[in-house]
Amino acid sequence: MSKGGRAALFVLLATVGNLVVTALLFAAILFAYSLTLGRFLQLGPFALFGAFVIAVVLSVLVYTAILKRLRRKYDLEKLIGFKK
């Protein structure tokens, strides 16, 4: 596979992974909200927006941590073909 193909595959897999992590975090945050504050506060759309923002921020932090570990463990740039 060419360097461009490996890079495109990495970007595609990283994007799908990031979307999955974001969706899981969003669902977990809404579930936690429904068990705790949702019973007392009726925030509706504000809770959805807040859960989405928190999920996106947390997914970026998780993605960054995973990428750091992969770079350290497998020398990701060399594996993809950016470094010789």
C-alpha positions, -999 to +999 in steps of 0.1 A: +000+000+000+013+035-008+021+061+017-010+081+008-032+050+010-019+042+045-024+078+056-060+079+042-067+046+060-054+059+092-074+091+090-106+071+081-101+046+110-092+075+135-123+094+125-146+064+129-130+056+162-134+091+174-171+091+164-177+059+182-160+072+214-180+104+212-213+085+208-205+062+237-196+091+259-227+111+249-249+081+257-231+075+291-234+112+301-271+113+292-277+080+311-259+094+342-279+127+338-312+108+337-303+088+368-292+119+388-301+155+379-327+145+353-351+135+381-350+170+397-341+194+369-361+196+336-334+211+314-343+193+282-324+208+252-298+224+275-289+190+289-285+175+254-263+204+244-242+202+275-238+164+272-228+168+236-201+194+244-188+174+273-187+142+252-168+160+224-142+174+248-137+141+265-134+122+232-107+146+221-088+140+254-093+102+250-082+103+213-051+123+222-041+099+250-046+069+228-026+085+200+003+093+223+005+057+235+004+044+200+031+068+189+053+058+218+047+020+215+046+014+178+064+044+162+032+053+143+048+078+119+072+051+107+045+025+105+023+048+084+052+058+062+057+094+072+092+088+086+120+068+071 
